[in-house]
Amino acid sequence: MNARLNVLGSPTTAKILKHLTAAGQAVSATGLSTTTQELVKIRASQINGCGFCTDMHTKEAEAAGETPLRLTLIAVWREATVFSDAERAALELTEQGTRIADAAGGVPDEVWARAAEHYDEDQLIALVSLISLINAFNRLNVIVQQPAGDYKVGQFG
């Protein structure tokens, strides 16, 4: 599989990604745990069918100490016993925020309330921003059919 465009070698893409990456760095600096951030990125990427981002964030999570069992069970987190209540709330918010068009009225209040039980206002802002950012990255990669499998840990940061 070849990408439709060489986004990784494009000066135009570099300018755009610089800003998206800077926003991602701002989220990373909020104190939201790296584990939660990677779970969110992986789950949104799975939902959106973004192989490139799923590859990247699975490898980054593993390098940060995430276990193969937890990585395998992200897609079925509701049935898995390996995630904390806070992680489950973040994954649920991720799913609802990623599938926003499927829910008339957006993210349900009860989903928001469960997230707010575990995260303070700054962390909620970080979660919402992260969900938005990974969805933007997913869409870029899915539209251009960026292939997955060759990502090396730390390649983009």
Secondary structure, DSSP 8 states (H G I E B T S, - for coil): ---SS-GGG-HHHHHHHHHHHHHHHHHHTTT--HHHHHHHHHHHHHHHT-HHHHHHHHHHHHHTT--HHHHHHGGGGGG-SSS-HHHHHHHHHHHHHHTGGGSTTSS-HHHHHHHHHH--HHHHHHHHHHHHHHHHHHHHHHHHT---S---TTTT-
